[in-house]
Amino acid sequence: MIDVRTPDSFEWRFVLVAMGILAVGVLSIYSVSSGPASGGHVPLYAKQLVWILIGTLAFLTAVAIDYHKLARHAYVLYGAMLLLLALVLVMGRSTRGAQRWFALGPFAFQPSEVAKLVLVLVLAKYFADVQRSGWIQRVIVPGLLMLPGLILILKQPDLGTAMSFTFIFVSMVLVGGLHTKALGMGILFTSMLFPFVWELIWTSLHDYQRERILTFWDPMIDPAGKGYHALQARIAIGSGGLLGKGLDEATQSRLKFLPEGHTDFVFAVFAEQWGFIGVLVLFALFAALIFLAAEIAFKAKDPLGLLLAAGMLSMLGFCLMVNVGMTMGIFPIVGIPLPLMSYGGTTTVTSMAALGLLLNVKRRRLTLFY
Amino acid sequence: MSKFTTQHEDFKNLQRRLLYLRMGLLIGLLLLSARLWYLQVVKGTYYRALSEQNRVRTVALKPARGLIFDRHGELLANNIPSFNLYLTVEDIRDKDSLAAALEDLIGLPRDETKKRLAQQAKSYVPILLKAALTLREAALIEGHRLDLTGLQIQAESQRYYLHGPLASHLLGYVGEVSPEQLEEPAFEGLVPGSIVGKAGVEKTYDRVIRGTPGEKTIEVDARGNEQRTVEIVEQTPGNDLYLSIDLPLQRLAASLLGEESGAVVALDPTDGDVLAMVSSPAFDPNVLSRGLSPAIWEQIASDQRHPLTNRALQGQYPPGSTFKIIVASAALESDKWSADTKVRCTGTFPSGNHVFRDWKKGGHGVMDMYQAIVQSCDVYFYNVGHRLGIDTIAEMARLFGLGQPTGIELPSERIGIVPSTEWKQRVRQEQWYAGETISAAIGQGYVSVTPLQMAVATAAVANDGTLYKPRLVRAIRERTTSRLQEMPPQDRGTIPLKDQTFALLHESLRGVVTSGTGGRARSKMVEIAGKTGTAQTVGARPSQTGTSHEALPKQFRDHAWFVAYAPAEDPKIAVAVIVEHMGHGGTFAAPIAKALIEEYLKTLETDDRRQNTGQL
């Protein structure tokens, strides 16, 4: 069933906030790719604009198709997803020791990003349908549902996505299944606070131990520099100061001291250019998005909608926390992009599709029957 | 243990848990903001400084060294462009693979590269890995620039000595300033890696010809590539030197010495100009200036013939019979002896329980001072020494500038030894024995001099007593103003001898060449005055009697001396020649002096003629 109503004011706010964040992302990518030695014939920001265009299509599609209809095909979709994840291990393009991408002509498609979306869908469907009692149904069965995907992702290896995967699972179990409020709250808080607790453990380790842990977890972590990324990101953020350096004087990103400035470290680029005040504005945008998404979930008409929206929220929220946390040096560097800001086709399209699903839930809350 | 619901909880319950998720995310954002506050506001200036340090790099602009010319404006040393390979340790990503790549590309030993990397304390100061790359090497490295971060090829000027080893001791060579030197005030304002003079006039006049380095502040990207210039302070090239050296004469002197070890010094007795100064064997300053590998250093340092030693002012030899000029002067100035004092030479002179011999078996017969000098009669001078005593001779030797530096502007001049009773007491804590005076009287025993000292003393005889400080640099041209600053001749005083003494010296030294031991210096062109000498290689010889000189192994043979000036009536050039292990001075050293004198006077004549016609 295609929904063709004109957007109301809530929807406008939601879209505007998302567009604001996307625009900030494009600007940051522009600032690092316009400088000298950017390479390539098509500038990255232009490519990103194309991705956003494709993302808009995905967004509109995700809004249009009723989520109940989607949920009916959840298990099939999930099965197809697992097949793709298995296929990428065999046929995927191997870059820097990891096999994560399908090469589709000039594009690269990363199935594990989409897998997160499908996981939310399948878990929402499961928890909405399950009627029986017992922790087997509440934790073990969904756990078994999630596990093959997790293993296939770890096999690539892609630590960042695997962590997102796990987090989505845990938060959906907590929202959808667990009874004891105190415990649920405790676990939720623990996982939220994990980055900060982590820092305490982390700083107490010897250098070589950290290095060993990092390379064990993710061999992709900067094979040459040993903390070069983390240090340069911290210098970039810190040197931004209260008001930022502006686009031209942001030397860390413009002169490429900061590696991966357009992808995983795009936040550091923004923080160097716009400073503390600028980042607060950005955080306000993200906070607004969290509020709006939570409101959608809160006002969903059925458990499926609520769980679906909560899953999207935790997926986007987790990526936000971990990405910003790692650029600030309070979390080990794992390859998690910043939703709606980092350059990249799959991540942009997936994030926008997630927003579309959120809006989908919102739109269906008034039509109880169809 | 936790309990799970049997059914879906009611919707309210789900919604409440949702709020925890939202709260968790918002608290996360707050904590991130707190961290952000710490990084950007609390530590903002610290990280700002770090980012500046990342971005800005200062590059020293090396000035071109001043040029060096001979007395006729002939170029001796200039600067040529050269590709030098630099490495900034900070920019290296992988030291091992870099060292390996350098070995593959330009044959730089891997271990040596790593050692140099480890030595460098300041990681952002570029170190010179290899100077004077060939075009091929430069191209190879440029081709691998993207893999080899931290490497940089700089086109810089390299010191070049146009005549190779010729005058190498005099010019010296250049090299990187050492860490110890950087602490000294004379090297203030220099950065590590600056080029300074290491020997010769390059060293003594370093501050004059060094120039002032400039400084370029540049912005670099993460690969160390220059992005733009922030600030530039231009360098000032060094001033030019005009030496007193006559290049053709220098070349002739070097070729006359050939493969033999020895030294030649030619001075202008009218102003102390050093016309030629050769020490053999020589070295190639171009090789030394390029920065030496330890292997080549080892080879040079262990060379038995010591090519780096400037024998003209660092070689200390017994003066042999050339010392008789001084002993004769001492005798004529004293009231104990006169020109007419006669001695019968029988070939021997007994002193205590030792018998001193004349070089001529059977002796010279009856001799006066003139004949004794002409025939270089040892017995005559044994008698003089015996009569005068060592201290009178030492006093005269010091008046002639022996036992003290000539003051030439070259590093590490040696002063030789003028022995006296006081000297022996001071240095050896022993009293002087009368027998030691006897050998000192013919320039053996403790007496030692440098060829330069003998040249200065000979010039002083030639000009009737003015002891000049040898002048090596005639003028300095300031680069900024093009002003030529002349260096006036400097004398170190006058030797207060009576006119008759000088007259007798002139007469007898002329006699040495016309009818005495220095006959091989006789010239058809000009009248030369001179004195032969034979410096015994003391103590080294296995047995003294019965063996002919030629039969001895070369390292035990005597050194050949000849000092001379010409034209005898109006001296224009004074020469001191020593050839190691060549035996009697008259045989080998005298012809060298003669050839030099003839050549020099010939060019003087043509110069005069040229000047005269020019004036017409």
Interface residues (C-beta under 8 A of the other chain):
Chain A: P36 A37 A128 V130 Q131 R132 S133 G134 W135 Q137 R138 V139 S171 L174 V175 G176 G177 L178 H179 T180 K181 L183 G184 M185 L188 F189 S191 M192 P195 F196 A224 G225 Q232 R234 I235 A236 I237 G238 S239 G240 G241 L242 T251 Q252 L255 K256 F257 L258 P259 A271 G275 F276 V279 L280 F283 F286 A287 I290 F291 A294 A297 F298 P303 L306 L307 A310 L313 S314 G317 L320 M321 V324 G325 M328 I330
Chain B: S2 K3 F4 T5 T6 Q7 H8 E9 F11 L14 Q15 R16 R17 L18 L19 Y20 L21 R22 G24 L25 L26 I27 G28 L29 L31 L32 S33 R35 L36 W37 L39 Q40 V41 K43 G44 T45 Y46 Y47 R48 L50 S51 E52 N54 R55 R93 D94 E219 V220 D221 A222 R223 N225 Q227
